[in-house]
Amino acid sequence: MIGRPVRAWAAVIVFLGLAATAIQLGLWQLSRADEKQAMIDLRIGRQTPVALGGPESPWKNGIAAQDLDQQRVVLTGKWLHSSSIALDNRAWEGRAGVHVLTPLVLPDSSRVWVNRGWMPKPPGVNQVAIPAAADGTRLEGLALASVMKRIELGKQAPGQGADNVWQNFGWQASQQRIGDDRVWPVIVWQITETSDGLLRRLPEVGDDVSKHLGYAMQWFLICLACLFFAFRLRPRRPKTTTSSLN
């Protein structure tokens, strides 16, 4: 039979483990709050549109995606419709479909991938007809550093074969597809409405920083509760009795 001190130490270890887990989750919620607040501040601070590929903002080697993340941009140029791709398994209000990405040749001959919008697609189709858009139109968009990753549902790697439906976007494969290395390291989500029939909606940055802070506080309180129970359940030394001579 397991002695009482052994059971007590086992309970202490369990509660200490729970306390460690709770504090890790609390710190993770704090980091999520910091990330969202930083993204909100970045988007607010980069509202003034920048004309990519123009005289004031030409493409240059070594530009980092974070330098343009959440930046409002203005685009003009010529579409490379033959290089368009459709990113599969992107839902819109419960409907299955794809996001259409088309490279745009900017005035300085650099390229930028533009997420033109969403369209429906039947399941199991690896080649879709992507609607064209007019060249030379002034477009506004939001540059995002995210490459729009999703869980792979098939074995086809990005850029393999003649199919224009990809499971995920890959920079190396996309660069090979357009045959140029002067590519801006962001995906621009188109804001301007055009008559191509695609549906557009910017990724929202949830204004729920306080929610993450609240979750963090809950986890820290749980950690304190676990430490309290670990302290109360700790084995105690048996009291010693002393006898006195009368």
Disulfide bonds with the S-S distance in Angstrom:
none
